[in-house]
Amino acid sequence: METKEKVSMKKLFGTDGIRGVANIYPMTTEIAMQVGRAIAFQVKDRAHGHRIVIGKDTRLSGYMLENALAAGICSMGVDVLLVGPLPTPGIAFITTSMRADAGVVISASHNPFQDNGIKIFSSNGFKLSDEYEADIEELIFSQKMAALRPVADEVGRARRIDDAKGRYIVFLKNTFPQKFTLVDFHIVLDCAHGATYGVAPHVFEELGAKVTTFGVNPDGKNINKDCGALHPQHMAEVVRQTGADIGIALDGDGDRLIVADENGRIIDGDHVMAICAAELMRQRKLKKKTLVATVMSNMGLEVAMQQMGGRMVRTKVGDRYVVEEMRKNGYSFGGEQSGHLVFLDQITTGDGNLAALQLLAIMKKQRKPLSELATIMESFPQVLKNVRTSSQIDVSHIPDFTATVQKMEQKLGASGRILVRPSGTESLIRVMIEGQDEKVIQAMADELCAMVSNADQG
């Protein structure tokens, strides 16, 4: 029985750290403590004083997981720096700024409040590689750490960094061009009742903008609830009602954004990437004239990059894979359709606030409204559907599924594509189809989803 349980529990990390329902495996205090011990074990051979930063978003379960992680780290003789609620990119920034050995974020990003997660940054502010995560898992499920029990004055201690939020706010403001202010801008800002509630309003207000805020009253249970980057409709409606210049919706941990133009039209991450890539091309700051995106980005973005004399390369889904590709090949900018934008010359991970500031700087410099800037890219019709499943499903094992996809791809030709993949954070199969005829691709998506659903029920 014990062996069987170990095998089934072997995989902890998904596409963005560990994630699940809080207090249910793997998001238990027991696992969090072991993760803390494993991270501390890995940094113990460093020459300087050992310190690990822990931050979180506003979820109720963050308190128990924060304490468990801190206990695990301290039990290995490593100190903890607690920064409280702070956006994920803020933790990456503080980790590097304070020369810490690692940074840990307790957050489930855009998921509902009952979920939580653990993301880990190395000392250089980058998310861990698959190999590094595998090492942590191996430590947790083996007995390698069992004998390491510092005692007396060798155990670690935890202390709070009270000015972490202020440090991060100053950093963000310094990424905005000194010659510009936002005095003539009205911004509608939705912080999703998440980690940005104490940061984003200050950033934009201190740069001079008039800011209409909501999603800034977290109660531990309302994070991402009908608001934020996942639900930007209310933000867009407030833009229309108030005549604001732009709407900005951040997600629960602040590493991505979705915006709305002055007409209340929602602009996704692909369009923002096209706008920013074009400006970087003009400034000759887009290294190798290459934008890095994922397989989820619209074909229209690829066409736009070609038209401006650049190119686009794709990675699998997950902003850390975008970053890995950028670092490996010397690229400087990339992101995801979902709103993760990575300006690698300025920060090591996706940052919704920083991305918004770069977009606002372009609007200021070109003196154009967002609606005009967004015409740089025309999206191909795209259908994205999710099928919730009761267990992990390999679609290649569904009878006739692969053959059906191949026939559909032949029908779409070069002007379309099909992507079917499991979610890395939830029990979902995602079906995405692009093509020139929306009715045709909708029917195709419905057919594939029905095949997945029937296989799950069978």
C-alpha positions in Angstrom: 0.0 0.0 0.0 2.8 2.4 0.9 4.7 1.8 -2.4 1.5 2.3 -4.4 0.9 5.6 -2.7 4.4 6.8 -3.3 4.2 6.1 -7.0 0.9 7.9 -7.4 2.2 10.9 -5.5 5.5 11.1 -7.3 4.6 14.1 -9.6 4.3 17.4 -7.8 5.2 20.1 -10.3 3.1 21.1 -13.2 3.7 23.8 -15.9 3.9 26.6 -13.2 5.1 25.1 -9.9 2.9 23.0 -7.6 -0.8 23.7 -7.6 -4.0 22.2 -6.2 -6.8 22.6 -3.7 -5.4 24.0 -0.5 -5.2 21.4 2.3 -5.6 18.5 -0.1 -2.5 16.7 -1.6 -0.3 18.1 -3.0 -1.1 21.5 -1.4 -0.8 20.3 2.2 1.2 21.8 5.0 3.2 18.5 5.1 4.3 18.8 1.5 4.9 22.6 1.9 7.2 21.8 4.8 9.1 19.2 2.8 9.4 21.6 -0.2 10.9 24.2 2.2 13.4 21.6 3.5 14.3 20.5 -0.1 14.9 24.1 -1.3 17.0 24.8 1.8 18.9 21.6 1.3 19.8 22.7 -2.2 21.2 26.1 -1.2 23.1 25.0 1.8 26.4 24.7 0.0 26.5 28.3 -1.0 29.4 30.3 0.5 27.4 33.3 1.8 24.7 33.5 4.4 21.7 31.3 3.5 18.4 33.2 3.0 15.2 32.4 1.2 12.4 34.9 0.4 8.8 33.9 0.9 5.9 35.9 -0.5 2.3 35.2 -1.2 -1.0 36.5 -2.7 -4.1 37.2 -0.7 -5.6 33.7 -0.3 -6.8 32.5 3.1 -4.7 29.4 2.9 -1.5 31.4 2.3 -1.1 31.8 6.1 -0.8 28.1 6.8 1.4 27.3 3.8 3.7 30.3 4.6 4.2 29.0 8.1 4.8 25.4 6.9 7.3 26.5 4.2 9.1 28.8 6.7 9.3 26.0 9.3 10.8 23.6 6.7 13.4 26.1 5.6 14.4 27.0 9.2 14.6 23.4 10.2 17.4 23.0 7.7 19.4 25.9 9.2 18.4 28.5 6.5 16.9 31.9 7.3 13.6 33.1 5.9 12.7 36.6 4.7 8.9 37.1 4.8 7.5 39.8 2.6 3.8 39.1 2.9 1.4 39.8 -0.1 3.4 40.8 -3.1 3.1 40.1 -6.8 5.0 37.1 -8.1 7.4 39.3 -10.2 8.0 41.3 -7.0 9.3 38.2 -5.3 11.6 37.6 -8.2 12.9 41.2 -7.9 13.3 41.1 -4.1 15.1 37.8 -4.3 17.8 39.2 -6.6 17.8 42.6 -5.0 18.6 41.1 -1.6 21.0 38.5 -3.0 18.9 35.7 -1.5 19.5 32.1 -2.4 16.0 31.5 -3.6 12.5 33.0 -3.7 9.2 31.2 -3.0 5.7 32.4 -4.1 2.6 31.0 -2.5 -0.1 31.6 -5.1 -2.4 29.8 -7.5 -2.3 32.8 -9.9 -5.6 33.1 -11.7 -7.3 30.1 -10.0 -10.2 30.5 -7.5 -9.4 31.1 -3.8 -9.7 27.5 -2.6 -6.7 26.6 -4.7 -3.1 27.5 -3.9 0.3 26.8 -5.3 4.1 27.1 -4.8 6.4 28.7 -7.4 10.1 28.8 -6.8 12.7 31.3 -8.2 16.4 30.6 -8.1 18.9 33.2 -6.8 19.0 34.9 -10.2 15.3 35.5 -10.2 14.4 32.9 -12.9 11.9 30.1 -12.4 13.3 26.6 -11.9 14.0 24.3 -14.8 12.2 21.0 -15.1 15.4 19.3 -14.1 15.7 21.4 -10.9 12.1 20.7 -10.0 12.8 16.9 -10.5 15.7 17.2 -8.1 13.4 18.8 -5.5 10.8 16.0 -5.9 13.6 13.4 -5.6 14.7 14.9 -2.3 11.1 15.0 -1.0 10.4 11.3 -1.8 13.8 10.0 -0.8 15.5 9.8 2.6 18.4 12.1 1.6 17.3 14.9 4.0 16.2 12.8 6.9 19.5 12.9 8.7 20.0 16.6 8.3 18.6 18.1 11.5 20.4 21.2 12.7 20.0 21.9 16.4 20.4 24.7 18.9 21.8 27.8 17.4 22.1 26.2 13.9 18.4 26.3 13.1 17.3 29.2 10.9 15.2 32.2 11.8 12.5 34.1 10.1 12.0 37.9 9.9 9.8 40.3 8.0 11.0 42.7 5.3 8.6 45.6 5.9 9.7 47.8 3.0 9.5 45.1 0.3 6.4 46.6 -1.3 8.0 50.1 -1.4 11.2 48.7 -3.0 9.2 47.0 -5.7 7.1 50.1 -6.4 10.2 52.2 -6.9 11.6 49.6 -9.2 8.5 49.6 -11.4 8.3 53.4 -11.6 11.9 53.4 -12.8 11.0 51.3 -15.8 8.8 54.1 -17.1 10.7 56.7 -19.1 11.8 59.7 -16.9 10.7 62.2 -19.5 7.1 61.1 -19.4 4.3 61.3 -16.7 0.8 60.0 -16.7 -0.8 63.2 -15.7 -3.2 63.3 -18.6 -4.2 59.7 -18.3 -7.3 58.1 -16.7 -6.8 54.5 -16.0 -9.3 51.9 -14.8 -7.4 49.4 -12.7 -8.7 46.0 -11.6 -6.4 44.3 -9.1 -8.4 41.1 -8.8 -8.4 41.4 -5.0 -5.0 39.8 -5.3 -1.3 40.5 -4.6 -1.2 43.8 -6.6 -3.8 45.6 -4.5 -1.2 47.3 -2.4 1.2 48.0 -5.3 -0.5 48.8 -8.7 -2.6 51.8 -7.5 0.4 53.5 -6.0 2.6 52.9 -9.2 0.1 54.6 -11.5 -1.0 57.3 -9.1 2.5 58.3 -8.3 3.3 58.7 -12.0 0.4 61.2 -12.1 -2.5 59.2 -13.5 -6.1 59.5 -12.4 -6.9 55.9 -11.3 -10.3 54.3 -10.9 -9.7 51.2 -8.9 -11.6 48.0 -8.0 -10.6 44.6 -6.9 -8.5 46.2 -4.1 -10.4 44.8 -1.1 -9.1 41.2 -0.5 -10.9 39.2 2.2 -9.0 35.9 1.6 -11.8 34.4 -0.4 -12.6 36.9 -3.3 -9.3 36.7 -5.2 -10.1 36.5 -9.0 -13.8 36.2 -8.3 -15.6 37.7 -11.3 -12.7 40.1 -11.8 -9.1 40.5 -12.9 -7.4 39.3 -16.1 -9.6 36.2 -16.3 -12.8 38.3 -16.1 -12.0 41.7 -17.7 -15.6 42.5 -18.8 -16.4 44.7 -15.8 -13.2 46.6 -16.2 -14.0 47.2 -19.9 -17.5 48.4 -19.1 -16.2 50.9 -16.5 -13.8 52.2 -19.2 -16.8 52.8 -21.5 -18.8 54.4 -18.7 -16.1 56.8 -17.5 -14.4 57.6 -20.8 -11.1 56.4 -19.4 -8.0 56.1 -21.7 -7.2 52.5 -20.8 -8.4 49.6 -18.7 -5.9 47.3 -17.0 -6.9 44.0 -15.4 -4.3 42.1 -13.5 -4.5 38.5 -12.2 -4.3 37.2 -8.7 -0.5 37.2 -8.4 0.1 40.1 -10.8 2.3 38.4 -13.4 -0.1 39.0 -16.3 -2.6 41.6 -17.6 -5.4 42.0 -20.0 -6.2 45.5 -21.2 -9.1 47.4 -22.7 -8.8 50.3 -25.2 -10.6 53.7 -24.7 -13.7 52.2 -26.4 -13.9 49.3 -23.8 -12.7 46.8 -26.4 -10.7 44.0 -24.7 -7.1 43.6 -26.0 -5.4 40.3 -25.4 -1.7 39.6 -24.8 -1.1 38.8 -28.5 -2.0 42.4 -29.5 0.0 43.9 -26.7 3.0 41.8 -27.7 2.6 43.0 -31.3 2.5 46.7 -30.2 5.5 46.3 -27.9 7.5 44.3 -30.4 7.0 46.9 -33.1 8.2 49.7 -30.7 11.2 47.6 -29.7 12.0 47.0 -33.4 11.9 50.8 -34.0 14.3 51.3 -31.1 16.5 48.4 -32.3 16.0 46.8 -28.9 14.3 43.6 -30.1 17.2 41.3 -30.0 17.6 39.2 -33.2 14.3 40.8 -34.4 12.6 37.9 -32.7 9.5 37.6 -30.5 9.1 34.5 -28.4 5.5 33.3 -27.9 3.7 30.0 -27.2 1.8 27.6 -29.3 -1.4 29.3 -28.1 -0.6 32.7 -29.7 -2.8 33.6 -32.7 -1.4 33.1 -36.2 -2.1 36.8 -36.8 0.7 37.7 -34.4 3.1 35.6 -36.6 1.9 37.4 -39.7 2.3 40.8 -38.0 5.9 40.0 -37.0 6.7 39.1 -40.6 5.2 42.3 -41.9 7.3 44.4 -39.6 10.5 42.6 -40.7 10.8 40.3 -37.7 9.9 36.8 -36.8 8.2 34.8 -34.1 9.3 31.5 -32.5 7.0 29.3 -30.4 7.4 27.3 -27.2 5.1 25.1 -25.3 2.6 26.7 -22.9 4.0 28.4 -19.8 5.8 31.7 -19.4 8.9 29.9 -17.9 9.3 28.0 -21.2 9.2 31.4 -23.0 11.9 32.7 -20.7 14.0 29.5 -21.2 13.9 30.0 -24.9 14.8 33.7 -24.6 17.8 32.9 -22.4 19.0 30.0 -24.5 19.0 32.0 -27.7 19.6 35.5 -26.6 16.2 37.0 -27.2 14.8 39.9 -25.2 11.0 39.9 -25.4 8.3 37.3 -25.4 5.0 36.3 -23.7 1.7 34.6 -23.9 -1.7 35.3 -25.3 -3.1 35.1 -21.7 -1.2 38.3 -20.8 2.2 37.1 -19.5 4.7 39.6 -21.0 8.4 39.2 -20.3 10.8 42.1 -20.9 14.0 40.3 -20.2 16.2 43.4 -20.3 14.2 44.7 -17.2 13.0 41.7 -15.2 13.3 37.9 -15.1 9.6 36.9 -15.3 6.2 38.0 -16.5 5.1 41.2 -14.8 1.6 42.7 -15.4 2.4 46.1 -13.9 5.7 46.5 -15.8 4.0 45.4 -19.1 1.3 48.0 -18.5 3.9 50.7 -18.0 5.7 49.8 -21.2 2.4 49.9 -23.1 1.5 53.3 -21.6 5.0 54.6 -22.5 4.3 53.7 -26.2 0.9 55.4 -26.1 2.7 58.5 -24.7 5.6 58.4 -27.2 3.4 57.9 -30.3 0.5 60.0 -29.0 -1.9 57.4 -30.2 -4.9 55.8 -28.5 -4.7 52.1 -27.7 -7.4 51.3 -30.3 -5.2 52.7 -33.1 -2.1 50.9 -31.9 -3.9 47.6 -31.7 -4.6 47.7 -35.5 -1.0 46.5 -36.0 -2.3 43.0 -35.7 -5.4 41.3 -37.1 -6.4 38.1 -35.4 -7.4 34.9 -37.2 -10.7 33.5 -36.0 -9.9 31.3 -33.1 -12.0 28.9 -31.0 -10.7 27.8 -27.6 -12.7 25.2 -25.6 -12.0 23.4 -22.4 -13.2 19.9 -21.5 -13.1 19.1 -17.8 -12.2 15.4 -17.2 -12.5 13.2 -14.2 -8.9 11.8 -14.7 -5.8 12.2 -16.9 -6.7 11.4 -20.5 -4.2 10.7 -23.3 -6.1 11.9 -26.4 -4.0 9.7 -28.6 -5.6 6.7 -27.0 -9.1 7.9 -28.0 -10.3 5.8 -31.0 -10.2 7.8 -34.3 -9.2 11.0 -32.5 -5.8 11.4 -34.2 -7.2 10.5 -37.6 -10.0 13.0 -37.1 -7.5 15.8 -36.2 -5.5 14.9 -39.3 -8.5 15.2 -41.6 -9.4 18.6 -40.1 -5.8 19.8 -40.5 -5.9 18.9 -44.2 -9.2 20.8 -44.6 -7.7 23.9 -42.9 -4.5 23.8 -44.9 -1.9 26.5 -44.3 -4.4 29.0 -43.1 -5.3 27.2 -39.9 -4.1 25.0 -37.1 -5.3 22.7 -34.4 -3.8 22.3 -30.9 -5.1 19.8 -28.3 -3.3 19.6 -25.0 -3.9 18.8 -21.3 -3.9 21.7 -18.9 -0.8 21.9 -16.7 -2.7 23.2 -13.7 -6.2 21.7 -13.9 -8.0 18.5 -15.0 -8.8 19.9 -18.4 -8.2 19.1 -22.0 -7.8 22.3 -24.0 -8.9 22.4 -27.7 -7.8 25.3 -29.8 -8.5 25.7 -33.5 -7.7 28.6 -35.8 -8.9 29.1 -39.4 -10.5 31.6 -41.8 -14.1 30.4 -41.3 -15.4 30.7 -37.7 -18.4 28.4 -38.2 -16.2 25.6 -39.6 -13.6 25.8 -36.8 -16.4 26.0 -34.2 -17.9 22.8 -35.5 -14.5 21.1 -35.5 -13.9 22.2 -31.9 -17.3 20.9 -30.8 -16.6 17.5 -32.5 -13.2 17.1 -30.8 -14.6 18.1 -27.4 -17.4 15.6 -27.7 -14.9 12.9 -28.5 -12.9 13.8 -25.3 -16.0 14.0 -23.2 -17.4 10.7 -24.4 -14.1 9.0 -23.8 -13.9 10.4 -20.2 -17.5 9.2 -19.4 -16.8 5.8 -21.0 
